[in-house]
Amino acid sequence: MTAYILRRLLLIIPTLLGILTINFIIVQAAPGGPVEQAIAQLEGLDVGATARISGAQTDLTSQGPSNTNSEGNYRGARGLDPTLVKEIEALYGFDKPAHERFWEMLKNYARFDFGNSLFNDKSVVDLIIEKIPVSITLGLWTTLITYMISIPLGIRKAVRDGTPFDIWTSSAIIVGYAIPNFLFAILLIVVFAGGTWLDWFPLRGLTSPDFDQLSLWGKVVDYFWHITLPVLASVIGSFAALTMLTKNSFLDEINKQYVLTARAKGLSENQVLYGHVFRNAMLIIIAGMPAALISIFFTGSMLIEVIFSLDGIGLLGYEAVINRDYPVIFGTLYIFTLIGLLLKLISDITYVLVDPRIDFESREH
């Protein structure tokens, strides 16, 4: 098992390299990078854009009143001084060829140096540390509620397969699975957050503005008051998929010979179900946990965070893509890809701990 773990760890390196390379090429080909945005803003499309460029406003306003508005901000003439364009490219790190920038990025990432955001004046690591508690909070509650509901419900559906209970719950699950979580989030806002009918829950944020002045109990109530709709919207898609996975996994085990033998020995239904079937049926669910965690914590929460204005990793990634904040884009991509690969390895190790009969190392020969 040790050799298998070492091989998997070494495989992480080319995997990360391939992912970064593909995304770097895609991002370089995409129009509207930070340099283009800064130049467009300086040409008058966005007043006050020179705040991003150290010293640029002083240089530009000195060119005369024809290039400024009444507030002294540069409004732009047709074209910019090539020297200023070079300064902008150097400011954003685009004064070097793409292959040099890519090689420098890889060297920095090998030391876990992700640089600074182009627009927030903070390091990428500091931004992630600042935003990740919100995403973890949303992900933990979503994961906890999803598993608390889905596993018992899936077992119940497997035991009562074909009954009216199974049919009605399957219909509800299919409807829930068919509705994207962001669409369900909008529906919840319309119904419960003052959109059209009820005004029971807040529309945005994780806490109220006066959160620090509340009592301990008031803080707890305020927190759950804000988190209810985002968590409910996030649970819908995950809940449906996990419930059907649990049901099908248990159905597959219930029909096997060892279950019939256990029943023939006089064991009760609960002893058969939870003493024999449960351990084998949960293997596939355990194997899917890392992917589910990554999806719930990061990918699945992005639109939820944007819709409910939750200042987490999802909203950070969305703003980074919109602003072409390349250090944040690649830094978060690198970190969470690495986390996903490590969680996948942990999943395989957990597989072996749950069922020692599984030997990944022998399968590679």
Buried (B, 14 or more C-beta within 10 A) or exposed (E): EEEBBEEBEEEBEEEBEEBBEEBBEEBEEEEEBBBEBBBBBBBBEBEEBBEBBEEBBEBBBEEEEEBBEEEEBBBBEEEBEEEBBEBBBEBBBBBEEEEEBBEEBBEBBEEEEBBBBBBBEBBBBEBBEBBBEBBBBBBBBBBEBBBEBBBEBBBBBBBBBEEEEBEEBBEEBEEBBEBEBBBBBBEBBEBBBBBEEEEEBBBEBBBBEEBEEBEEEEBEEBBEBBBBBBBBBBBBBBBBBBBBBBBBBBBBBBEEEEBEEBBEEEBEEEEBBEEBBBEBBBBBBBBBBBBBBBBBBBBBBBBBBBBBEBBBBBBBBBBBBEBBBBBBBBBBBBBBBBBBBBBBBEBBBBBBEBBEEEEBEEEEE
